[in-house]
Amino acid sequence: MQALNHEQVKYHDTVKICKEILDSHLNIRSVSMSQQDGVIDYMVHRKDDERLTTHQEGVSSLVQATVRFHNRVASTQGKFGKILFSLTVHEKVARVTMPILQQAIHMSFDKDADYLGMITNHVYPIIKKWEKKMQNLRN
C-alpha cells in the first residue's frame, strides 16, 4: 500500500473536517474550506438542502467571502485581536466564516438557528481539535 503524500493528507483532512462540522448539527446547511487566495479546497452540502444559488454563484460568493475575511484579518487583527468568526445574517440563511490555521472555513446555517450556540458548542470544538492535530503534524 502506497503512503499518502502531504497534499493528499491535507485534502483528506479537509474533507473530514468539513463533513464532521456538517454532521455536528442539523441546522448546518453547508461547509467549505478555502485557502487565503480564495481557492476552494472542498465543499459539502446537507443532502436535503434547498440550494439558494447555482453552483457557480456559490463558488463566486465563497471566493469573495474568503478575500473579505482575509482582508479583515490583515487589517484589524493587530488592533482588535484574533478574529474568532465573522457572521452575516440574511433573510433566508446565516453565513459564518472562521479561521483554521492559514485557511478559512465557511458555513451556512438555517435562518432560525441558534448561530452562537452552534458555533460555540459544535463548530468551535471541532476546529480547535483539528488545529491541534494539524499543528502536531507540522512539529
RODO-2510 file (C-alpha; in nm, 4 decimals, decimal comma):
residues 139
     n   res          X          Y          Z
     1     m     0,0000     0,0000     0,0000
     2     q     0,1423     0,3388    -0,1034
     3     a     0,1780     0,6113     0,1613
     4     l    -0,0176     0,9344     0,1113
     5     n     0,1841     1,2446     0,0278
     6     h     0,1435     1,5754     0,2160
     7     e    -0,1141     1,7195    -0,0284
     8     q    -0,3226     1,4015    -0,0156
     9     v    -0,3178     1,4064     0,3651
    10     k    -0,4127     1,7746     0,3668
    11     y    -0,7062     1,7125     0,1287
    12     h    -0,8153     1,4036     0,3229
    13     d    -0,8187     1,6068     0,6473
    14     t    -1,0069     1,8924     0,4781
    15     v    -1,2803     1,6519     0,3685
    16     k    -1,3005     1,5015     0,7189
    17     i    -1,3157     1,8440     0,8872
    18     c    -1,5941     1,9687     0,6607
    19     k    -1,8005     1,6521     0,6950
    20     e    -1,7537     1,6430     1,0734
    21     i    -1,8768     2,0021     1,1031
    22     l    -2,1725     1,9379     0,8699
    23     d    -2,2709     1,6297     1,0705
    24     s    -2,2373     1,8098     1,4061
    25     h    -2,5762     1,9853     1,3877
    26     l    -2,8923     1,9539     1,1767
    27     n    -2,9122     2,3325     1,1207
    28     i    -2,5821     2,3465     0,9332
    29     r    -2,6642     2,3642     0,5618
    30     s    -2,3180     2,3611     0,4060
    31     v    -1,9477     2,3701     0,4908
    32     s    -1,6491     2,4541     0,2760
    33     m    -1,2818     2,5193     0,3312
    34     s    -1,0723     2,7603     0,1285
    35     q    -0,7175     2,8885     0,1050
    36     q    -0,6157     3,2514     0,1564
    37     d    -0,6268     3,3197    -0,2176
    38     g    -0,9887     3,2059    -0,2399
    39     v    -0,9229     2,8621    -0,3873
    40     i    -1,1884     2,6272    -0,2504
    41     d    -1,0382     2,3038    -0,1237
    42     y    -1,3658     2,1239    -0,0506
    43     m    -1,7385     2,1935    -0,0298
    44     v    -2,0193     1,9776     0,1099
    45     h    -2,3942     2,0413     0,1400
    46     r    -2,6626     1,8836     0,3530
    47     k    -2,8403     1,6227     0,1432
    48     d    -3,1879     1,7733     0,1874
    49     d    -3,0627     2,1298     0,1420
    50     e    -3,2630     2,3528    -0,0903
    51     r    -2,9964     2,5415    -0,2862
    52     l    -3,0319     2,9186    -0,2850
    53     t    -2,7687     2,9733    -0,5563
    54     t    -2,6332     2,7924    -0,8577
    55     h    -2,3029     2,6105    -0,8119
    56     q    -2,1119     2,8888    -0,9902
    57     e    -2,2821     3,1630    -0,7839
    58     g    -2,1950     2,9702    -0,4668
    59     v    -1,8310     2,9355    -0,5682
    60     s    -1,8096     3,3050    -0,6582
    61     s    -1,9657     3,4015    -0,3255
    62     l    -1,7176     3,1828    -0,1346
    63     v    -1,4210     3,3369    -0,3155
    64     q    -1,5488     3,6850    -0,2280
    65     a    -1,6122     3,5840     0,1346
    66     t    -1,2603     3,4416     0,1618
    67     v    -1,0992     3,7577     0,0277
    68     r    -1,3095     3,9782     0,2590
    69     f    -1,2276     3,7576     0,5579
    70     h    -0,8527     3,7577     0,4984
    71     n    -0,8582     4,1336     0,4356
    72     r    -1,0319     4,1757     0,7723
    73     v    -0,7693     3,9570     0,9381
    74     a    -0,4845     4,1559     0,7825
    75     s    -0,6286     4,4981     0,8614
    76     t    -0,7772     4,4513     1,2103
    77     q    -0,6151     4,1573     1,3868
    78     g    -0,3346     4,3651     1,5370
    79     k    -0,5840     4,6203     1,6648
    80     f    -0,8750     4,4099     1,7882
    81     g    -0,7154     4,0682     1,8433
    82     k    -0,7624     3,7392     1,6591
    83     i    -1,0853     3,7064     1,4608
    84     l    -1,2862     3,4172     1,6032
    85     f    -1,5562     3,4220     1,3363
    86     s    -1,7438     3,6520     1,1024
    87     l    -2,1242     3,6243     1,0869
    88     t    -2,3599     3,7614     0,8225
    89     v    -2,7324     3,7061     0,8696
    90     h    -2,9509     3,7208     0,5585
    91     e    -3,3288     3,6839     0,5411
    92     k    -3,3023     3,3217     0,4259
    93     v    -2,9736     3,1974     0,5712
    94     a    -2,6851     3,2893     0,8003
    95     r    -2,3242     3,2571     0,6853
    96     v    -2,0210     3,2199     0,9091
    97     t    -1,6506     3,2253     0,8271
    98     m    -1,3922     3,1046     1,0784
    99     p    -1,0143     3,0732     1,0555
   100     i    -0,8382     2,7394     1,0801
   101     l    -0,4606     2,7789     1,0646
   102     q    -0,3929     2,9592     0,7325
   103     q    -0,7285     2,8674     0,5787
   104     a    -1,0935     2,9619     0,6263
   105     i    -1,3994     2,7508     0,6956
   106     h    -1,7289     2,8809     0,5570
   107     m    -2,0614     2,7566     0,6828
   108     s    -2,4234     2,8362     0,6155
   109     f    -2,6939     2,7837     0,8773
   110     d    -3,0708     2,7639     0,8645
   111     k    -3,2170     3,1099     0,9218
   112     d    -3,3794     3,0287     1,2572
   113     a    -3,0782     2,8505     1,4069
   114     d    -2,9014     2,9488     1,7295
   115     y    -2,5823     3,0576     1,5496
   116     l    -2,3799     3,1469     1,8551
   117     g    -2,4746     2,8252     2,0347
   118     m    -2,3890     2,6136     1,7322
   119     i    -2,0573     2,7893     1,6809
   120     t    -1,9635     2,7693     2,0488
   121     n    -2,0866     2,4175     2,1254
   122     h    -2,0426     2,2319     1,7967
   123     v    -1,8178     2,4017     1,5420
   124     y    -1,5506     2,5695     1,7536
   125     p    -1,4530     2,2496     1,9436
   126     i    -1,4132     2,0635     1,6121
   127     i    -1,1926     2,3379     1,4690
   128     k    -0,9783     2,3542     1,7850
   129     k    -0,9332     1,9743     1,7790
   130     w    -0,8216     1,9793     1,4147
   131     e    -0,5948     2,2817     1,4610
   132     k    -0,4172     2,0968     1,7423
   133     k    -0,3886     1,7801     1,5333
   134     m    -0,2570     1,9712     1,2310
   135     q    -0,0071     2,1663     1,4445
   136     n     0,1219     1,8385     1,5904
   137     l     0,1739     1,7027     1,2390
   138     r     0,3804     2,0096     1,1442
   139     n     0,6068     1,9750     1,4515
***
